[in-house]
Amino acid sequence: MYFSPPDVFEPPVKPLPPGAPTWALRLRRCEKIGDSYRGYCNTEAELEAILLLHKQQTHAVFGTRQSPSLAKPATRLMWKSQYVPYDGIPFVNAGSRAVVMECQFGPRRKGVQPKKGSEQETNQNILYKATCPARIYIKKVRKFLEYKVPTDPKVDKKVVRQEQEKAFFNLKKTLWDVGGVERYYIQLPTEKAHLYHDVDTANLPPLPEQICFAEEQQNEEEETEELDVLMEDGTPLPSRLHPLVAEKICELVAQGHNEVYTVRKQLRRFVEREMFKSEEVPERHNLCYFPTVIDIKNHIHEAQKALQMTTGPLATSDTEVWIFIGKYIPIKIKIKICLISTNIDTLSPEAVQLFSSLTSLQPRIFAHLQVTMS
């Protein structure tokens, strides 16, 4: 077996920023990721207490969107995952999926949903309403502390790889399915992560007195001022996305890319190959650089609205004319004349070419109509 003391060779955790919320300070090895904090606790009682403290201080209500399936026990040994950072300790997941909780103003909790159908999809495209992307992630794992490997960056990577292989080999020979220490990894959003709604003050019960946190953690922290999710003029706070990522979404929408998963694929390529070409790429759970599908939908919607405001509404008028098929069959038709903005700078080259072609055809069309009507 390969044992090392709990705090030896562990990757250093970046210090939390000044004014970090109290609920974040309750988490062990807590780190800030975008507009969220991630850490872990050891017991279910600590987990419930932290969730209640988070609810009291943020005044945000969450509902469970996804829960783990107990019918599918996890059997894969891992060193890290989307929810669990690497600390040199192997683990196995408890359950096949993480617990995902979304804000009450999230996509599946914004009220009674209409029935599915083509009419519903059409109405949704016209009356799209942005929803809150804030989420809570909880992942329960079993850590095998006695099989920890060195994480000191000075240690040769080849040696670390050999130690990892030995640890996995010895774990598979033992009854690893009944051992290990349980941990709950939690990622909690701040008030800034809530968008497109206000946060109402909720009257919640106080924390249970019987739940006590570890002595190693600070008991008295400076309380930070609560942040309103909406500005004074009623507009949402700036996006939690990195400015370059948000700008890239607007650029893709302007190019005609409105499909969510196409935009997400382009964003990932942009972040990994352009933003962090010569640096370490952030983990996929950092929503500042890798936004969720709901984030992308909201930004696509906002970009589409911005483009409509830039080009302005089309001025239209209806004109009824008579045309003849052959020589003696008159047909009355209605022509809709649209006055298109002449601001060529806001149009793509393809659109400019199309409008130029239509402009050149316009005199011949109306000349033909005039001759026919006379």
N, C-alpha and C positions, 0 to 999 in steps of 0.2 A: 504494500500500500504506500501511497505517496501523500504525505501529510505536511502541511505548512501552517503556521499560526494564522489566525483569521485575518490579521491586518498586514501580513508580510507580502510584498510584491503585488498588492492590489493596485490596479490602475488608479491614479489620483483623480478624484472627483473635483470638477471646477467649483470654486466657492460660489454659493448662492448670491445673487445680487442684493444690494441693500434694500431693506423693506420687503423681503420675501414674506408671503403670508404665513400665518401660524400653522395652518394645516400642512403646508409644504415642509416646514421645519420638523414636523412630526414623522416624516418619512425618513427611513434610513438610507444613507448614500443617495440623497436626493440631488437631482440635477435639473436645470432649466432647459427645456426643449421648446423653442419658439414661445408660444403663449401658454405653455403647459409646464407642469413639474412632474418628474417621474422618480420614484423610489420604491422601497418595499417595506413591508411589515411582516411580523412573524406569526401573528395569530389572527383568527377571524374577528375576535373582539376588537383588536386594534384597527382592523380594516373598517369595521362598522363605525367606530368612534371617529376615525379620520373622515369618512364619508359624511357623517353628521356634522362635523366641524366645518367641512368644506361647504355643505349646504347652508349652514348658519351664516357664514361669512360672505358667501357669494350671492345668497338669496336666489340660487338657481335650482330648478327642479328637473331631475332627469328620470327617464324611464328606460327599462331594459329593452334593448333591441335584439341582442343576441346573447345566448347563454351556452355554456359548454354542454356537450352531449356526454352523459355519463355512460351511455351504452357503448361508446367507442373509447376504451382506455388507450392512452398514448403509450407507445412502447419504444419510441425513438430517443436515444441519448443525444443530447445537444450541448453545445458550449455557449451559444447565444441565439437569440431569435429577434423577431420584430419588437417584442415587448420586453425582453430580458437582455440587458447589456452584458458584454463579456467581462467576467471577473476571474477567469481561470478555474471556475468550479463547474463540473458537469452537472446536468440536471435532466429531468424528464418532466414533460408537461402533465398536469393533472386535468384530464379532459382534453377533448380534441380541439376545442375552440376557446377563445378568450371571451370574457363577459364584456359586452359593448353596451354602454348606456348613452343615449342621446338626449339633448335638451328637449324640453316640452314643446319648443317651437321648431324642432327639427323636421326633417322631411316626412317622417312617418307619424308625427305627433302634432300636426298643425291643425287638427280638427277632423271632422268626418270627411272621409274621402269619397268622391263620386264613384259610381260604378264604372267598370272598365268598358272601353268601346272606342270606336273610331271618333265618335263625336266628342268624347271626353279628351282624347289625345289632341284633337284640333283646338278645343277650348283651352287646354293647358298650354299649348304653344302661344296662344294669344294672351291669356291672362296668367302668365307665369309669375309666381311670387317667390322671391328668394327666401330660403329657410336657414335657420341657424345651424352652423356646422360644428358647434361645440360637442365634444364627446368625452366620456370617461372609459378608460380601458383597464381591465383587471385580469391578470393572468396568474393562476395558481400553479406553482411548480414544486418539485421535490429536488432539493440540492444535496449533493453528496460531498460534504466538506472534506472528508478524509482523502479524497482523490484529487484534491486541488493541485494545479500545476503552476509553475512560476509565471508571473506576468510582468516581471521587470524587463523593460525594453532593452536592457544591456545584455540579457541572456540571448544566446544564439537561437534564431528561429527554428533551426533544424533540431536543436535539443528540445525545445518546447514541443515541437511536433511529435518527437519520439515519446516524450512524457505523456502527451495526450493519447497516443495510440496505446501505450501501456495501461493508462487509466481506463480506457474503454474496454480493453481486453480483460482486465481484472474485474471490472464491474459486471461484464456479461457472464463471468464464471460464478459470481456470487448471487445471492438473492436480492438483487438491487430493486426488485419490484416491491419489496416490503420495507426497505430502509430509507434513509435520507431525511432531510429536515424540510418541512413545508415553509414556503415563502409566498407572499402575495405581492406581486409587482403591480403598481398602480400608476396610471398617468392621469392627472387631474388638470382640467383647463382653468385658466384665470378668467376674470371678468372680461378681459380684452378678447378672449376667444369667442365670446357671444356677439353675434351680428344680427342685424335686421329686426331687433326687438328690444324692448326695455326690460330691465330686470326688476321684478316686483319684490318688495320687502315681505318676507314670510315670517309668521310667528311660529317658531319652532321650539320644541322642548329643549331644556338644557342637557348637556352631556351627562350620561350616567356617571354617578360618583364612583361606582365600583371598577370602572375601567381606568387603569393607570398606565401611562407610557413608561418606557425604559428610563432609568435614572440618567443614562448617558446623554439623553436629549435635553435640551433647554426647556424649562417649564414656563418661563416668562419671556415673551418676545414683544418687540415693539409692534403695535397694531398699525397697519397701514390704512391710509384713507381709501374709502371705497371709490371705485371708478365707475362712473355712469357709462353705459354702453352707447348712449346717444349723446351727441353734442347738443349745444344750446339751440341750434337752428333745426334740430330734429333729424339731421343726417347721420348715417352710421359712422362709427369710428373708422379710421383707415384699416384696410385689409390686413389680416395677420400674415398674408403672403409676403415674401420678399419682393421689394419694388420691381426688380428685374423679372421675376416670375410673373407678376401681375401684368407688367408691360408686354411680356411675351404672349400672354393670353389675348390681350387686345390686338396685338399684331397678327396672331393667327386668325382671330375672328374677322379682322379687316381683309384677310386674304381669302375669306370664305369658308374657313374651317369651323363648323358649328357643332360637330359631333363630339360628345364628351370624351370618349375613349381615344379618338384620334388626337384630340388636344392633349390628353394626358400622356400619350406616347411621345408626342413632340416635346412636351415639357420635360419629361424625364431625360430625353436625349439632350435637350438644351442645358439642363443642370449638370449632367454628368460629363458632357463633352465640351461645353463652352464655359460655364460658370466656374467649374472646378476641374479644369483640364489638367493642371499641374499640381493640384492640391488633393487632400483627402476628401472624398465625396461624403456629405452628411448622410446619416442613416435614413432609411425610407420613412421612419416614423416621425421625422422632423417635418411637420406640416408647413413650415415656412417655405420649404423648397419642393416638397412632394405633397401637394394639396390633395384632399379627398375628392371623390366624385361630386359631392355636394358643393364643395368650394369651387370646383371648376364650373359646375352648372351656374352658380350664382355669378361668377365673374363673366361667363359667356353672356349671360342675360344683361349684366351691367354694360358690357362692351357693345352689345347690340343696341341698347338704348342710347349710348353715347354716339354711335354712328348715325342713328336716326336723327338725333338732335343736331349733329354736324351738317348733314345733308338737308335737313328740314323736310316738312311734308310736301308732297307733290300737289301743286294747284291743278285741278282738273275741271273740265267743263264738258257737257254733253251736247252734241250737235246731231240732229237727224237729217239724213240725206236720202235721196232716191238713187238707186243704181239699176241698170238694166242687164238682164241675162239675155244674150242674143240681141234681138231687135225689139221685141214686143212684151217681154215679161219684166214688169217693174217690181223691185223689191225695196222696201223701206228699211234702212238700217240706222243704228245709232252709233256714232263715233265718239269715243272718249278722248279728248285732247288734253295731254298732260304738259304742263310747263316745267321743264327740267332745268335744274340749276345749272348755270354756266360755269360754276367754279370747278374747273378741270383739275385743280390741284388735289381735290379730295377724292378723285376717282382713280380706279386702277387702270392700267393701260388697256386691258381688255374692254372695260366699260367705255373708255374714251373712243376706242375703235368702233364699238357697237353704235354709240350715239352719233358718231360721225357718219356712219353708213346710213342710219335712219334719217339724218338731216339731209343727206344728198338725195334720198328717195322721196322725201316729203313733197317737194315741188311737183314732181311727176305724178304722185298719187292724187294730189288735189287738182292738178290740171286735167287729169283723166276724169275725175269726178265732175268737174265743172263742164267739160265737153259733153259728158253723158247726160247730165241734168238739163243742159240747154237743148 
